[in-house]
Amino acid sequence: MEQDKLIEDLKRGDSNALERLFNIYRNKVYNTAIGYVQNPQDAEEITQDVFVEVFNSAEKFKGGSSISTWIYRITVNKSLDFIRYTKRKKRFAVITSIFNSETGEQKIDTPDFIHPGVEMEMKERSAILFKAIDKLPDTQKTAFILSKLENLSYQEISEVMKTSVSSVESLLFRAKQNLKKYLSGYYDELS
């Protein structure tokens, strides 16, 4: 199989193999990352980090799972690490993030975010949905993003998350219940 050869070439340090792998998986990695971080520049950074990690850890890939599962797992981990790092950084910079350092005036920073697959006219609703997804616990968020945004099967998700299919089903059920709870106020306002 071509992908097995790519991994063998990567293990030998062949950067052309990394480029070929990048061309195959970059859109999937980017779309997964943007589902987590909801910022195109951050998703680009994570995408680059994922492929650096793929290149650096190719030697560790034993073939116990598919290459796509391995890359998704790295993407999920890099995305969650990025979110944790950002939250930690924000905790230490609360005052400077609330107030403009030059004028001392309070500033409000709510970035607009649209997932690439969402139609433009759904901008407001998708932004609200992604804010609700962002409130989910990491495991529920991962299962939901991989299922609903990346269209992975429950089996593929279980491999990425290193858990059972029944656990994935349970995570998705709880994620949907939480999203209903988070979004109920918004939809009540529309009625």
C-alpha positions as CSV (number, residue, x, y, z in Angstrom):
1,M,0.0,0.0,0.0
2,E,1.3,3.5,-0.9
3,Q,0.7,4.9,2.6
4,D,2.8,2.1,4.2
5,K,5.6,3.1,1.8
6,L,5.2,6.7,2.9
7,I,5.6,5.8,6.5
8,E,8.7,3.7,5.7
9,D,10.1,6.7,3.7
10,L,9.3,9.0,6.6
11,K,11.1,6.7,9.0
12,R,14.2,7.1,6.8
13,G,13.8,10.9,7.0
14,D,12.5,11.5,3.5
15,S,10.9,14.9,3.5
16,N,9.2,14.2,0.1
17,A,7.2,11.5,1.9
18,L,6.1,14.1,4.4
19,E,5.0,16.4,1.6
20,R,2.9,13.7,0.0
21,L,1.3,12.8,3.4
22,F,0.7,16.5,4.0
23,N,-1.1,16.8,0.6
24,I,-3.3,13.8,1.4
25,Y,-4.3,14.8,5.0
26,R,-3.9,18.6,5.3
27,N,-7.6,19.5,4.8
28,K,-8.7,16.8,7.3
29,V,-6.2,18.0,9.9
30,Y,-7.1,21.7,9.3
31,N,-10.9,21.1,9.5
32,T,-10.5,19.0,12.7
33,A,-8.3,21.7,14.3
34,I,-10.6,24.5,13.3
35,G,-13.5,22.7,14.9
36,Y,-11.6,22.9,18.2
37,V,-9.9,26.3,18.1
38,Q,-12.3,28.2,15.8
39,N,-9.6,30.5,14.5
40,P,-8.1,30.0,11.0
41,Q,-4.6,31.2,12.0
42,D,-4.5,28.9,15.1
43,A,-5.8,26.0,13.0
44,E,-3.0,26.6,10.5
45,E,-0.5,26.6,13.3
46,I,-1.8,23.3,14.7
47,T,-1.8,21.8,11.2
48,Q,1.9,22.6,10.8
49,D,2.6,21.3,14.3
50,V,0.8,18.0,13.5
51,F,2.9,17.4,10.4
52,V,6.1,18.2,12.3
53,E,5.0,15.7,14.9
54,V,4.2,13.1,12.2
55,F,7.7,13.6,10.8
56,N,9.4,13.5,14.1
57,S,7.5,10.5,15.5
58,A,7.2,8.4,12.3
59,E,9.7,6.0,13.9
60,K,7.2,5.3,16.7
61,F,4.4,4.4,14.3
62,K,4.0,0.7,14.6
63,G,1.1,0.2,12.2
64,G,-1.4,-1.0,15.0
65,S,-3.9,1.5,13.6
66,S,-4.3,3.2,10.2
67,I,-2.3,6.2,9.3
68,S,-5.4,8.3,9.2
69,T,-6.3,7.3,12.8
70,W,-2.7,8.1,13.9
71,I,-2.8,11.5,12.3
72,Y,-6.3,12.3,13.7
73,R,-5.1,11.3,17.1
74,I,-2.1,13.6,16.8
75,T,-4.4,16.4,15.6
76,V,-6.9,15.9,18.5
77,N,-4.0,16.0,21.0
78,K,-2.3,19.0,19.4
79,S,-5.7,20.9,19.4
80,L,-6.5,20.1,23.0
81,D,-2.9,21.0,24.0
82,F,-3.3,24.3,22.2
83,I,-6.6,25.0,24.0
84,R,-5.1,24.2,27.4
85,Y,-2.1,26.4,26.7
86,T,-4.3,29.3,25.5
87,K,-6.6,29.0,28.6
88,R,-3.5,28.9,30.9
89,K,-2.1,32.0,29.1
90,K,-5.4,33.8,29.4
91,R,-5.6,33.2,33.1
92,F,-2.3,35.1,33.6
93,A,-3.3,37.9,31.3
94,V,-6.9,38.5,32.4
95,I,-6.5,42.2,33.1
96,T,-4.6,43.0,29.9
97,S,-7.1,41.1,27.8
98,I,-10.0,43.0,29.3
99,F,-8.5,46.5,29.0
100,N,-6.7,48.2,26.2
101,S,-3.2,48.7,27.4
102,E,-2.8,52.1,25.7
103,T,-6.1,53.8,26.6
104,G,-7.2,51.7,29.7
105,E,-10.7,51.4,28.1
106,Q,-12.5,48.1,28.3
107,K,-12.4,46.2,25.1
108,I,-14.6,43.4,23.9
109,D,-13.0,40.8,21.7
110,T,-15.5,38.2,20.3
111,P,-14.0,36.7,17.1
112,D,-16.3,35.8,14.3
113,F,-15.8,32.1,13.4
114,I,-17.3,30.1,10.5
115,H,-16.3,26.5,9.8
116,P,-15.3,26.1,6.2
117,G,-18.3,23.7,5.5
118,V,-21.0,26.0,6.8
119,E,-22.9,28.3,4.4
120,M,-22.3,32.0,4.8
121,E,-26.0,32.8,5.6
122,M,-25.8,30.5,8.6
123,K,-23.0,32.6,10.1
124,E,-24.8,33.7,13.3
125,R,-26.2,30.3,14.0
126,S,-22.9,28.5,13.4
127,A,-21.1,30.9,15.7
128,I,-23.6,30.2,18.4
129,L,-23.3,26.4,17.8
130,F,-19.5,26.5,17.9
131,K,-19.5,28.5,21.1
132,A,-21.8,25.8,22.6
133,I,-19.5,23.0,21.3
134,D,-16.6,24.8,22.9
135,K,-18.3,24.5,26.3
136,L,-18.4,20.7,26.0
137,P,-15.9,18.6,28.1
138,D,-12.8,17.6,25.9
139,T,-13.9,14.0,25.4
140,Q,-17.4,15.0,24.3
141,K,-16.1,17.7,22.1
142,T,-13.7,15.3,20.4
143,A,-16.3,12.7,19.8
144,F,-18.8,15.3,18.5
145,I,-16.2,17.1,16.1
146,L,-15.0,13.8,14.7
147,S,-18.5,12.5,14.2
148,K,-20.4,15.5,13.0
149,L,-17.8,17.7,11.4
150,E,-15.3,15.0,10.1
151,N,-18.0,12.3,9.5
152,L,-15.9,9.5,11.0
153,S,-17.6,6.3,11.9
154,Y,-18.0,5.3,15.6
155,Q,-15.3,2.7,15.0
156,E,-12.8,5.2,13.6
157,I,-13.6,7.6,16.5
158,S,-13.0,4.9,19.0
159,E,-9.6,4.2,17.5
160,V,-8.6,7.9,17.5
161,M,-9.8,8.3,21.1
162,K,-8.4,4.9,22.2
163,T,-11.8,3.9,23.7
164,S,-14.7,1.5,22.9
165,V,-17.4,2.1,20.4
166,S,-20.0,2.0,23.2
167,S,-18.0,4.8,25.0
168,V,-18.1,6.9,21.8
169,E,-21.9,6.4,21.6
170,S,-22.2,7.4,25.2
171,L,-20.0,10.5,24.7
172,L,-22.0,11.5,21.6
173,F,-25.3,11.1,23.5
174,R,-24.1,13.2,26.4
175,A,-22.7,15.8,24.0
176,K,-26.0,16.1,22.3
177,Q,-27.8,16.4,25.6
178,N,-25.4,19.2,26.7
179,L,-25.7,21.0,23.4
180,K,-29.5,20.9,23.7
181,K,-29.2,22.4,27.2
182,Y,-26.7,25.1,26.1
183,L,-28.7,26.0,23.0
184,S,-32.2,25.9,24.5
185,G,-32.1,29.5,25.6
186,Y,-31.1,30.6,22.1
187,Y,-33.9,28.7,20.4
188,D,-36.5,29.8,23.0
189,E,-35.6,33.4,21.9
190,L,-36.3,32.5,18.3
191,S,-39.8,31.2,19.0
